[in-house]
Amino acid sequence: MRITLILAATLALVLGGCSLPAVDKEADAAARTLYAEVRSGADLTKDVHLDASLKDASTLAQLGEVRRLIPPAAPTKVDNRSWRFNTDLQSGTRAELIHAYRYPDRTVLAETVMQKAPGQKTWKIIGFHVRVEGAEEKKEEPAVSGEGPAVRT
């Protein structure tokens, strides 16, 4: 009976075209805020959620490249496409969230990767990747990550 209910709920989401609910409201808000800051050209050095490894001049320049894919106007709708949380007692919790930002002429997908160390109260954004849905993907898309080279894996 329980499996039937789970399958029915999943099917309702798929058929209804609904956005997934946010599992962690703080992580969801941090991801949406970073997107809005990149879109508007805000001073990212003041973002408390952006990890220090992403605040150097080189990475901030990469975020400027990401901005060229984002229309300057606010999106007409934002959907949570997916989220994944993994917790490890030693390293803490890692979150990967994908949001779809809808505009009249395109949909921009933003993947935000965050880390929360054990005992830490604030999510730290350690990676950010943006692409236009349906556009032919290039080998090197604009992306930033505090975990190594800025390439999509």
Secondary structure by P-SEA (a helix, b strand, c coil): caaaaaaaaaaaaaaaccccccccaaaaaaaaaaaaaaaaccccccccccccccccaaaaaaaaaaaaaccccccccccccbbbbbbbccccbbbbbbbbbbcccbbbbbbbbbbbcccccbbbbcbbbbbccccccccccbbbbcccccccc
